[in-house]
Amino acid sequence: MAWHSSVGPMSASFWVETLGCPKNQVDSDKLVGTLVADGMAPAASAAEADLVVVNTCAFVEEARQESIDTVLELADVRRRGAELVVTGCLAERYGDQLAEALPEADRVAGFGVPVALGPRPPGSRAVVPSLDLLNLPRPKAEHPWAYVKVAEGCDRACGFCAIPSFRGKQRSRLVDDVLAEIAALDAREVVLVAQDLAAYGRDQGRGERHIVTLVEEATRLVARVRLLYLYPSDLDDRLVDTICATGVPYFDLSLQHVSPTLLRRMKRWGDGRRFLERIASIRGREPAAALRSNFIVGYPGETEEDHDQLLGFVEEAQLDWCGFFAFSREEGTFAAGLDGVVASGLVAERLAELRELQDGITAARRDALIGEELEVLVDEEGQGRSHREAPEIDGVVELPAFLEVGTFHTVRIVDAQGPDLVGVPVVQPSPVGG
């Protein structure tokens, strides 16, 4: 059961505002495809649209507040008579509660397995039936790259994460369905995303993963295939070799911490020693590999010793990119009931120390690329990326403005400016029509 706008579709326009992670962006793309198929057209701005949709994020408190602030801002700018719909993770997680708390919204509509509406008391606000976007078509990519979501939900029980409670168990798409979407996007690079990407296909019977098959098949359709969000215990040698063989040796490892004691409290696998061994193994196979990870700071029970272990790991690992995030207490998670709360001031100090350390490491690793030749994809005028940079989250390569968007070029890196590089073409492209 799909939900539809109550405004007249033949002349109606829409605006979709997206918050949160790349997986949310894919949901928005598919929602846009659904609205266009219903006869609606994109508006030039939220203020000009007949239907305004806010695709929200609910991962942590900061994201929830940003989502609510955005809803209120768009409620103020929408034109008279326009419909405001709140969807995405915040709608899925809080449903009726959110509908009652946000009278500015005309409807609250979650994504997920479609459900039927039951009777509701007179005067109560409507919660629209959910729309399962996972396998719906979407428009062609607006950029030379595109995110592709290969699964929804997650089977893990990480102590800090509430996502399984509102996104459900993992539901992997069929390989053929994912490949059909990749072909239709007409992009030069696709970025495969899922909550637990390396476990793709394990829920489809016999407990076997299909991520290697998917990556191998995808590389026959598109020049670049990139993977985001890899749980470290599932990153075996076969998957590492498969990623390296794509020509995009980029490894986004979901580590979260390195202290064995704290990782057990997080209900996570691994420790700093194992992570360093895996990183060394990757670099041994492919010295040009780029590595990214994220870490939670201030998880309940985190001691100075735990923090020092993380500092030591960051220094030794020399990752290209790192994100550090303050622990957010999420209702209904295992961590919500743990003792050992870390004072917010101390969390801020630890975050600052880690970020300063990593900023120096990232800058040094970028400086080391000066003089190297890299193949870049031109994303937009004057800007591109090599295999080392994922779209929207890492640095970029600044390029001459005459390079055509959507083309690949070999460039020599002549400068580094913090996280960004400056490249010049090794071979000057011929003028158009020349």
N, C-alpha and C positions, 0 to 999 in steps of 0.2 A: 504494500500500500504506500503510495507516494503522497506527499503533501503538495498542495498547489496554492499559489497566491489567489486571494479573492478579487484582485484587481483584474480588469479585462486584459487577457493575454495578448490580443492582436496588436495593441498599441502600447502595451505596458513596458516599462524599463526597469532594470534592477541594478543594484550595487551590492557586491559581496566584500565585506571587510574581514580579513583573515588574521588571526593571532595565533601564536604558538609555533609548533615545530613543523618540519616539512611534511609530515603525515597529514597535518591539518590542511596544508596547501593543496595536497592531492584531493582531499575531500571537497575543498572549495572548487577546484577545477571540475570535478565531476558534478557538483551542484550547478555550476555554470552551464555545463553541457545539458543538464536536465531542464534548466530554465529556458535555454535557447530552443530546445526541442519542443517546449510548451508554447513557443511563439513569442517569447519575450526577447528584449534586446538590452545589451549593457548600456548603462547611463554614463555620462561624462563625469559625474560626481554623485556623492551620496545625496546632496541637496536637490538633485534633479531627478532622482529615481522614484518610481512608483512603489518599488519594493526594496527595502534595505535589509540585508542579512548580515549578522555578525557571527562569524564562526569562532567560537571562544576557546580558550585554553583553561584547564583546571589543574595543571600538574602541581603547582605550588601556590602559596598564598599570594606572592607578588604577581603571578600570572592571572590569578582570579581577580585581583583588584584591577589590573589593567583591563581585563575583559569587561568588568562592570563599568569602569570609567569610560570605555569606548562606547558601550551601549548608551550611556547617558549623554555623551557628546553627540552621537549620531541622532539621538532622539531630539536634541535641540536644533540640529541643522536640517532635518528632513522637512520637506515641504508639507503643506497642509494636505491631509488625506492619504499620505504615503503610509505603507504598512511596514512595521519594524518587527523582524523575526530574529530571535536569539537561538542559535544552534551550536553544535559542537560539544566539546567535553564538559563544559560547565552545565549545559542543558541536560546532558546525559547523567551527570553525577548528581545534580540537585533537583531536576525535574519540577514537580509541583511547588517545592519550596522556592525555587528561583522565580517561577511564574508569579507567585504571590508577592515576592520581594521586589519585583521589577514591574510595577504597573505601567511604566513607559513602554514596555514591549507589548505588541499586539499578540504575539504567539511565542511559545517556547517549543522548539522542535529538536529532539535528539537524533543523532545518527546511530544506526545499529540494526539489529534484527527487527523488521517491521512488526508492529503490534496494533491491535484493534483498540479503538476508543470505547470505553464503557460509558454508562450514563454518568453525568456529573451534576451536582446540585446547582440549582438556579443561582446565577450571579458569580459562580466560580470561574476562574480563568482557564482557558483551554490549553492543554498540553497536546501538541499536534503529534499524530502518529510518526514514529521514527522512519527514516529513509535509509535503506541499506545501500550505500554508495560503492561498496567494494568492487563490484564487477560492472558498474555502469560505464558507458562510454564517456569520453571527455573531448574537449576541443584539441586541435593541434597545439603543440608547444608554442608559447609566445616568445621564448628565448631559444638559443641553440641547445639548451639543456632542459631537462625536465625530471622531476621526481616521479618515481613509480612505486606505489605502495603494493607490496606483494602479499601482505597478511594483515589481519586485524587482531587485536587482543594479545594476551600473553599468558603462558602457562606457568611462569615463575612466580615466586612469592617473596620478592625482595622486601625487606622489612620497612623500607621508607616509601614504597610506591603503592598508590591507590588505583592505578590504571586498570588492573584486572577486575576491580570491583565495578567499574562502569563500562569498560570496553569488552569485558568477558574473556573467555578462553581464546587461545590462538585459533584463528580460522585462516588457513592458507588458501590462496587462490590456485587454480590449476595452472600449470606451466604454460599451456597453450593460450589461456586467457591473458596471462601477463605478456606473452610474446606478441599477441595480437594488439594489445594496447601500445606496446613499444613501437611496433611498426606504424601504427596510425598516428603517433605523435610527431613523426617526421623530425626528430631531434638528432643532433650530432653526438650528444652525451645523455645517458640516462643515469639517474642516481637511485639505486634500489634502496627502499626504506621499509622498515617494519619495527615493531617494538622489540622483537628478538629475531633479527634477520637470519643469523646462522642456523636457527632452528626451523627455517622455512620448510614446510612439507611434512614435518614430523607428525602432525595431527591428522594426516590423510591416510593413515593405516600403516601397519607394520613398523611404526616408529622410525622410519627412514627419512633422513633429510634429503631435500632435492635442490639445495642451494647451488651446488656445483653444476648440476645439469642446467639449471636456469641461467647461471652466469655464462656457461659455455654456449648455450643457444642464443642468448642475448647478444653476445659479441659477434654473431653472424649477421645481426640486423643493424647494429649501430657502431660508430667508430669508437666510442668510449663507454665503458660500463664501470660505475663506481658504486661501492657498497658503504652504507652508513649503519652504525649501531651493531657491533659484533660482540657477543658475550664471549669472554676469553676462553672458557672451558670448551667451547665448540669450535674454536679456531684451530683446527688440526692441520697437519702438513698438507693434506690434499687440498683443503680450501685455500691455504696460503699460496700454494703453487698455482692454483686456478686464478686467483686474483692477480698474481704477478704476470701470468700469461696473457691477461687482458691488455697489458700495456699501461694499466692504471694501478700501480702498486701503492695504493692508499689504504691505510688500515685505521679505521675508527674503532678503538677498543673501549668497551664499556667496563672500566675498572672500578670506579667509585671510591676506592681507598686501597691501601697496601698493608695496613696493620692486620695480621691474622686474627687477633682478638676482636677488632672492630668489624672486620668482614664477617665473622661468625655472627655478631650481633645484627649485622645487616642482612643475614641469611643469604650471603653471597659466597661464591667459590673463589679460592685463590689466595695469594699473598704476594708481597713484593718480589721475593726471590723467583717465584714461578713466572711472574710477569716479565721480569728482566730477562729471564732465559728465553721466553717466547719472543720478545723484542729482538734479542740478539740473533735468534734463529731466523727471523724475518729479514733482518739486515744482512745476514750471511747469505741468504738466497738472493736478495735484491738490494744492493747497497744504496740504490736511489729511492728506496721505499720512503714514503712519508707516513708519519704516525700521529694520530690525535687521540686524546682521551679526555674524560671529565671526572672530577672528583668532588665528593661531598665533604664539606668542612663543618665541624660542630655537631656531628651525629652524636646522640646521647651516649655518654661514656667515653668520648674521645679525650684522651689524656695528652699531656705534653709529650710523653714518649711516642704516642701514636702520631702526633703532629710532626715530631722530629723524623719519624720513619718516612712520612710522606715527603717532607722536605728533602731527605736524603735520596729518595727514589726519584723525585723530579730532577734533581741534580745529576744523578747517574744515568737516567733513561734518556735525557736529551731529546725529548719528544719535540716534533715540529710545532704542534699546537696543543694547548691545554685549556680547559675551562674549569673554573672552581666556583662552586655554588654553596651558599649557606644552607644547612639542613632546614627543611620546612616540615613542621609537625602536621601530618595528614590524618584526619579523622578516619578511624577504622583500620589503620595499618598497625603492624606489630610494633613499630617504633613509637607510636603515639603513647604507649603505656610504659615505655622504658624509663628507668631512673638515670641519673647522671647527666641532667640537662646542662649544656655548656652555655655560660653567660653570653649574651649577644655582643657585648664589648670585646670579649675574648675571641669570639668567632670572627669579628671584623678585623682584629689584629692578625689572626692566622690567615685570613683571606688575603689581606694586603701583603703579607710576607710571601705567600705562595705566588701571587700574581706578579710581584716584582721580580721574583726569581725566574719565573717562566717567561716574562717579557724579555729579559736579558738573553735567555736561551733562544727564544724564537728569533730575536734580532740577530744574534750571532749566526744561527743556522741560515738565515736569509743572506747575511753578508757573505757567507761562504760560497754562495751560488754566483757571485759576481764573476764574470768571465765564462760561465758555463753556457752551453747551448741547450735550450728546452723547446719542446713542441707545445705551442699554446693554441687554444681555441678562442677566437675572438667572440666574446659574449655581447659586447656593445661597443659603440664607437670609442676607441681609445683605451679599451680595457679587455683583458683576457685572463685565462688560467691555464696552467700546466697541470700535470697529473697530481702535483703537490697541493693543490688548492681546491677544496670543495666549494661549490657555489654558496654564497650568502653567509658562510660562517668563518672562512679563512681569509687570508690576504689575497691580493690580486696582482696581476702583472700589467703595468701601464704600458701602452703601445702607441705607435703613431696612429693618428686618427684616420689615415687613408686605408688601413687594412679593413677588408670587408667583413662585416658581422657574419658569423657562422662558418668562417673558413679557418683552416689550420695553417700555422706558419712556424718555422723554426726561427727562434730569436736568440740573440746573445744577450745575456743579462749584463747591463752596464752600471747598474746602481741598485741599492736597496735602501728603502725608507721605512724603517720599522718592520711591520709585517708585509709591506708591499715591495714589489720588485719593479724595475724599469727595463724593458727589453727593446731591442731594435732588430729588424729582420736580417737574417744572414743573407738571404737573397731577396732583392727588391722585387715585389710583384709587378707584373706588367700593368700599365694603365688599362682601364676598362675600355674595350673597343680597339685596343692597340694591337 
